[in-house]
Amino acid sequence: MAEPQDMILPLLREIRADLKAGFDRVDRKLEQHDARFDKLERRFDNLREAVNGESVLGRYAAAQLEERLEAIEKRLAVLETGS
């Protein structure tokens, strides 16, 4: 009759090998997901920079337009009071 340890130890080694293979697959998947998240974060950062840049330019253009409108309104007020 075989000793219990002669039957159990090979089973434990097999279980350990299966677990290691599973963890290796999980590790590879996590690395792939990390790479994808890093890529997405870079894209979001680029979009955020672009949006912030456009909003600054938009505010600058709106300020210039506001100044021009104020100048026109002043000239119109002068024309209205002068007539």
C-alpha positions in Angstrom: 0.0 0.0 0.0 1.3 3.5 -0.9 2.1 5.9 1.9 -0.4 8.8 2.2 2.4 11.3 1.7 3.3 9.6 -1.6 -0.3 10.3 -2.8 -0.8 13.7 -1.3 2.5 15.4 -2.2 2.1 14.9 -6.0 -1.5 16.3 -5.8 -0.3 19.3 -3.8 2.5 19.9 -6.4 -0.1 19.7 -9.2 -2.4 22.1 -7.4 0.5 24.5 -6.8 1.4 24.4 -10.5 -2.2 25.0 -11.6 -2.5 28.0 -9.2 0.8 29.4 -10.4 -0.3 29.2 -14.0 -3.6 30.9 -13.1 -1.9 33.7 -11.3 0.5 34.2 -14.2 -2.4 34.6 -16.5 -4.0 37.1 -14.1 -0.7 39.0 -13.9 -0.5 39.2 -17.7 -4.1 40.5 -17.9 -3.5 43.1 -15.2 -0.4 44.3 -17.1 -2.4 44.6 -20.3 -5.2 46.5 -18.4 -2.6 48.8 -16.8 -1.2 49.6 -20.2 -4.7 50.4 -21.5 -5.5 52.6 -18.6 -2.2 54.4 -18.9 -3.0 55.0 -22.6 -6.5 56.3 -21.7 -5.2 58.6 -19.0 -2.8 60.1 -21.5 -5.6 60.7 -24.0 -7.8 62.3 -21.2 -4.9 64.5 -20.2 -4.5 65.6 -23.9 -8.2 66.3 -24.2 -8.2 68.2 -20.9 -5.3 70.4 -22.1 -7.0 71.0 -25.4 -10.3 71.9 -23.8 -8.6 74.2 -21.3 -6.6 75.9 -24.1 -9.8 76.4 -26.2 -11.7 77.8 -23.3 -8.9 80.3 -22.5 -8.8 81.4 -26.2 -12.6 81.6 -26.1 -12.6 83.8 -23.0 -9.9 86.0 -24.6 -12.0 86.3 -27.8 -15.1 87.1 -25.9 -13.3 89.8 -23.9 -12.1 91.4 -27.1 -15.6 91.3 -28.5 -17.0 92.8 -25.3 -14.5 95.7 -25.5 -15.4 96.3 -29.1 -19.1 96.4 -28.3 -18.5 98.8 -25.4 -16.6 101.1 -27.8 -19.4 101.0 -30.3 -22.0 101.7 -27.6 -20.0 104.7 -26.4 -19.8 106.1 -30.0 -23.5 105.5 -30.5 -24.3 107.2 -27.2 -22.2 110.2 -28.3 -24.1 110.3 -31.6 -27.5 110.1 -29.9 -26.7 112.9 -27.5 -25.1 115.1 -30.1 -28.1 115.1 -32.4 
